[in-house]
């Protein structure tokens, strides 16, 4: 796979597909040697962007990545994230968020776990309503000037906060965010309404996560079949709770999409990955493979091209800008019903 795209206005070129590491370590693949083989398989296939976060497996994922790329560091565009407490049970309010105090420590801790002297892309993992964006941009700009970070970005920021951040950077003389990392798939298309147009307006690179919607778009979950609730699915139970109307809609849509994939002569997985990478506003699609076998299959989607007829038929199944299960837009969301979702203020969705 040798398809590369410019990462916004950073001047950095990244692969069409990136490797995500959410499932490496305690949250998924606990075999460090096998996880290293997964990372090397991605690099050997032409993937040059590896995305991780300090929170993944309580810091273990960063350690796995650091060891795996130690002898290939210059081949890798290394991206990580900070905001959440590294360990779920850490209730210290100062060991989380987007404050100068926490991000300064979080970056140093990530550098140590990754075994590197620089992070190519450091992303604020979520917005922090308790911290002024000027504060966040100020500390990240200082860390860029110190050479610890090469570029900065966001994850799951709504369009209005992306705009506010750009304005603040311009007016206060800070280094601006250069990327955004939102969820995006056939089932989660909300970013098409405002986030993607905003990113295009400001020249932001867009790295999308969960293109297979936590396995839904592999065809693994079908009507009439129970869903095995393993550790990971229990942690994001709202994505699989069949009492939610949104997940019932996904069951219906899977059947129609599987039939469309059969007509096109491709797998549902490849249809979904090709869809996620087709939008002109998307720079790179983060693959969440847990095993080498999964990754090898997913990489084959890089050669799949969807024509306008197939894209139009996907639009008939899930309309542009629509998210079938509103709780999917954030893995921390509670499992709310449609009526409960409608009662929540828009700013909280």
matplotlib code that plots the C-alpha trace (Angstrom):
import matplotlib.pyplot as plt

x = [0.0, 1.7, -1.0, -0.1, -1.9, -0.8, -1.8, -3.5, -1.0, 1.7, 3.7, 3.7, 2.6, 0.6, -0.8, -4.4, -4.8, -3.3, -2.9, -4.8, -3.7, -6.7, -6.8, -3.1, -2.4, -4.9, -7.8, -7.3, -4.1, -2.0, 0.8, 3.4, 5.4, 2.3, 1.3, 4.8, 4.3, 1.0, 2.8, 5.6, 3.1, 1.5, 4.8, 5.9, 2.6, 3.3, 1.4, 3.5, 1.0, 0.5, -2.1, -2.2, -3.2, -1.9, -5.2, -5.2, -4.7, -3.5, -0.4, 0.5, -0.3, 2.2, 4.9, 4.1, 4.3, 7.5, 9.3, 8.0, 9.2, 12.4, 14.6, 12.2, 11.4, 12.1, 9.7, 6.8, 4.5, 3.8, 0.6, -0.7, -3.4, -3.9, -6.8, -8.3, -6.9, -4.4, -6.1, -9.9, -9.9, -7.7, -10.2, -7.6, -9.2, -5.8, -4.6, -6.9, -8.2, -6.6, -4.9, -1.2, -0.5, -1.8, -0.8, 2.8, 3.0, 1.0, 3.4, 6.5, 4.9, 4.0, 7.5, 8.9, 6.5, 7.1, 10.8, 11.2, 12.3, 9.4, 5.8, 4.9, 1.2, -0.1, -3.9, -6.2, -8.4, -11.6, -12.8, -12.5, -15.2, -13.4, -10.2, -10.0, -8.9, -6.3, -4.7, -4.6, -3.2, -0.6, 0.9, 0.8, 2.5, 5.3, 5.7, 6.0, 8.7, 10.5, 10.7, 8.7, 5.8, 5.9, 2.2, -1.0, -4.6, -7.9, -10.2, -14.0, -14.2, -17.5, -17.3, -17.9, -15.0, -12.7, -13.6, -13.1, -9.7, -8.6, -9.7, -8.0, -4.7, -4.7, -5.6, -3.3, -0.3, -0.5, 0.3, -3.0, -4.5, -3.7, -5.8, -9.1, -9.8, -13.6, -15.5, -16.7, -18.3, -21.4, -23.3, -21.8, -22.0, -22.7, -19.4, -20.5, -22.8, -20.3, -17.0, -15.7, -16.7, -15.0, -11.9, -11.7, -12.2, -9.3, -7.1, -7.2, -6.1, -8.8, -8.0, -11.1, -11.6, -14.0, -14.6, -16.1, -18.3, -16.8, -17.3, -20.9, -19.7, -18.0, -21.4, -20.5, -23.7, -26.9, -30.6, -31.6, -28.1, -26.9, -23.9, -21.2, -20.3, -16.6, -14.5, -14.3, -18.0, -19.0, -16.9, -18.9, -22.1, -24.2, -22.8, -24.3, -27.4, -30.2, -32.8, -31.7, -33.6, -30.3, -28.8, -32.0, -31.6, -28.0, -29.3, -31.6, -28.9, -26.3, -28.6, -29.0, -25.3, -24.3, -26.5, -25.0, -21.5, -22.4, -23.7, -20.4, -18.4, -16.6, -16.8, -18.8, -15.6, -14.0, -17.1, -17.1, -13.4, -13.5, -16.5, -14.6, -11.6, -13.6, -14.8, -12.4, -12.2, -10.8, -7.0, -6.4, -8.6, -7.5, -7.7, -8.4, -7.1, -6.3, -4.5, -2.2, -5.0, -7.5, -5.0, -4.0, -7.7, -8.4, -5.3, -6.8, -9.5, -7.0, -7.4, -11.2, -12.9, -16.6, -18.4, -21.1, -23.9, -22.7, -22.2, -25.7, -27.1, -25.2, -26.9, -30.3, -29.5, -27.9, -28.5, -25.6, -25.1, -27.0, -25.8, -27.9, -27.2, -26.4, -24.5, -21.9, -20.4, -18.5, -17.6, -18.3, -21.9, -24.5, -26.9, -29.8, -33.0, -33.9, -36.3, -33.7, -31.2, -33.6, -34.1, -30.4, -29.1, -27.4, -24.1, -24.0, -24.4]
y = [0.0, 3.2, 5.7, 8.8, 12.1, 15.4, 15.8, 19.1, 21.9, 20.2, 19.2, 15.6, 12.8, 10.0, 6.7, 6.4, 3.9, 4.3, 1.7, 2.3, 0.7, 0.8, -3.0, -3.6, -4.6, -5.3, -4.1, -6.7, -8.3, -9.0, -10.8, -8.1, -10.1, -10.6, -7.0, -6.1, -8.3, -6.5, -3.2, -4.4, -5.9, -2.5, -0.8, -3.3, -2.8, 1.0, 2.3, 5.1, 6.6, 4.8, 6.3, 5.6, 7.3, 7.4, 6.0, 2.9, -0.2, 2.2, 3.3, -0.3, 0.4, 3.3, 1.0, -1.7, 0.8, 2.3, -1.0, -2.2, 0.9, 1.5, 0.5, 2.0, 5.3, 7.5, 5.5, 6.3, 9.3, 8.8, 10.1, 10.0, 11.6, 13.0, 14.2, 11.3, 9.8, 7.1, 4.7, 4.6, 4.5, 7.6, 10.1, 12.9, 15.8, 17.2, 14.1, 14.6, 17.4, 19.9, 22.2, 23.3, 21.4, 18.0, 18.2, 19.1, 15.9, 13.8, 14.6, 13.8, 10.5, 9.6, 10.3, 8.1, 5.2, 5.6, 5.7, 8.6, 12.3, 13.6, 13.0, 13.8, 14.6, 15.2, 15.3, 16.6, 13.5, 15.3, 18.9, 20.2, 22.7, 23.5, 24.7, 27.8, 26.8, 29.7, 27.8, 24.5, 26.1, 28.0, 24.9, 22.9, 25.7, 25.8, 22.0, 22.4, 25.1, 22.9, 20.2, 17.6, 17.8, 18.4, 19.2, 19.4, 18.3, 17.4, 14.4, 14.5, 18.3, 19.7, 22.2, 25.3, 24.4, 23.8, 27.3, 28.8, 27.2, 28.5, 32.0, 31.8, 30.6, 33.5, 36.2, 35.0, 34.0, 30.3, 27.4, 26.2, 22.7, 21.0, 17.9, 16.5, 12.9, 12.1, 8.8, 8.1, 5.2, 4.2, 4.1, 7.3, 10.1, 13.0, 14.7, 15.2, 18.0, 20.4, 18.9, 17.9, 21.2, 23.1, 21.0, 21.6, 25.3, 25.5, 23.0, 20.5, 16.9, 14.4, 11.1, 9.0, 6.2, 3.2, 2.8, -0.7, 0.7, -1.7, -4.7, -4.0, -3.3, -6.7, -8.4, -10.2, -9.1, -10.1, -10.2, -13.2, -13.9, -13.1, -10.8, -12.2, -9.5, -9.8, -7.4, -4.7, -4.9, -4.6, -1.4, 0.1, -1.7, 1.1, 0.1, -3.4, -3.0, -4.4, -2.6, 0.7, 1.7, 2.8, -0.6, -2.1, 0.3, -1.0, -4.6, -3.7, -1.7, -4.5, -6.8, -4.2, -3.3, -7.0, -7.5, -4.5, -5.7, -9.1, -7.4, -5.4, -8.6, -7.4, -8.1, -5.9, -5.0, -3.7, -1.8, -0.1, 0.8, 2.0, 4.2, 5.8, 6.7, 8.1, 11.4, 14.2, 15.6, 12.5, 12.2, 8.8, 6.0, 4.4, 0.6, -1.0, -4.5, -6.7, -9.5, -9.8, -11.7, -8.9, -6.3, -8.2, -8.5, -4.8, -3.6, -5.2, -2.5, 0.1, -1.1, -1.0, 1.9, 2.6, 4.1, 6.7, 4.1, 2.2, 5.4, 6.5, 3.2, 3.5, 7.0, 5.3, 3.0, 5.6, 9.2, 11.6, 13.3, 10.7, 8.6, 5.5, 5.1, 8.6, 6.9, 5.8, 9.2, 8.9, 5.7, 7.3, 8.0, 6.3, 3.9, 6.3, 5.8, 8.0, 10.0, 10.5, 11.6, 14.2, 15.6, 16.2, 19.7, 19.8, 20.8, 17.6, 15.2]
z = [0.0, -1.2, -1.2, 0.7, 1.4, 3.0, 6.6, 6.5, 6.3, 8.3, 5.3, 6.5, 4.2, 5.8, 4.4, 3.3, 6.2, 9.6, 12.4, 15.6, 18.8, 21.0, 21.2, 22.0, 25.6, 28.3, 26.3, 23.5, 22.3, 25.5, 23.6, 23.1, 20.5, 18.5, 18.8, 17.5, 14.5, 13.8, 13.9, 11.6, 9.2, 8.9, 8.3, 5.8, 3.9, 3.6, 6.6, 8.1, 10.6, 14.0, 16.3, 20.0, 23.3, 26.8, 28.1, 25.9, 28.2, 30.9, 29.0, 27.9, 24.3, 24.1, 25.6, 23.0, 20.2, 21.5, 21.7, 18.3, 16.4, 18.2, 15.2, 12.7, 14.4, 11.4, 9.2, 11.5, 11.8, 15.5, 16.9, 20.4, 22.6, 26.1, 28.1, 30.0, 33.2, 32.2, 34.5, 34.8, 38.6, 39.0, 40.4, 40.9, 39.0, 38.2, 36.4, 33.5, 31.2, 29.0, 31.5, 31.3, 34.5, 33.2, 29.5, 30.4, 32.5, 30.1, 27.2, 29.2, 30.4, 26.8, 25.6, 28.3, 27.5, 23.7, 24.2, 21.9, 22.0, 19.9, 19.1, 15.5, 16.2, 19.7, 19.9, 22.6, 23.1, 24.0, 24.6, 28.2, 29.1, 32.4, 30.6, 28.4, 24.9, 25.1, 28.0, 26.1, 22.9, 25.0, 26.6, 23.4, 21.5, 24.2, 23.8, 20.0, 20.4, 22.9, 20.2, 22.1, 19.7, 15.9, 15.3, 17.3, 16.7, 18.3, 18.7, 18.7, 18.7, 17.3, 14.5, 16.6, 18.9, 15.9, 14.7, 18.2, 18.4, 15.0, 16.0, 19.4, 17.9, 15.3, 17.8, 20.6, 18.5, 19.3, 17.0, 15.6, 15.6, 12.3, 12.5, 13.9, 14.7, 14.6, 14.3, 10.8, 9.1, 7.0, 10.4, 11.9, 9.3, 11.5, 10.7, 7.1, 8.2, 9.8, 11.0, 7.6, 5.9, 8.8, 8.5, 4.8, 5.3, 7.7, 6.0, 8.8, 8.2, 9.2, 10.8, 11.2, 13.7, 14.0, 10.2, 11.0, 13.8, 16.4, 14.1, 13.0, 9.5, 9.1, 9.2, 12.4, 14.2, 12.5, 13.4, 15.5, 16.6, 20.2, 20.7, 22.9, 25.4, 25.8, 27.9, 25.2, 24.3, 27.9, 28.2, 25.3, 25.9, 24.4, 21.0, 21.3, 23.5, 21.2, 23.3, 21.8, 18.6, 17.0, 17.2, 15.8, 12.8, 12.4, 12.2, 9.4, 7.6, 7.9, 5.9, 3.1, 3.0, 2.9, -0.1, -1.8, -1.1, -2.6, -5.7, -6.0, -5.6, -2.4, 1.3, 3.6, 5.5, 2.2, 1.3, 4.6, 4.6, 1.0, 1.9, 4.9, 2.8, -0.2, 1.2, 0.0, 3.5, 5.0, 5.1, 6.7, 8.1, 11.3, 11.2, 14.6, 13.8, 16.8, 14.8, 11.8, 10.0, 10.5, 9.4, 6.3, 5.2, 5.9, 4.0, 0.8, 0.9, -0.1, -3.7, -3.7, -5.5, -5.1, -8.1, -7.8, -8.2, -5.1, -3.1, -4.0, -2.8, 0.5, 0.8, 0.4, 3.3, 5.6, 4.6, 4.5, 7.9, 9.8, 12.8, 13.3, 17.0, 18.6, 21.4, 18.9, 18.5, 21.8, 23.6, 27.0, 26.1, 28.3, 26.6, 26.1, 24.2, 21.2, 23.4, 26.0, 23.4, 22.1, 25.6, 26.1, 25.1, 21.7, 23.3, 25.3, 22.3]

ax = plt.figure().add_subplot(projection="3d")
ax.plot(x, y, z, "-o")
ax.set_aspect("equal")
plt.show()
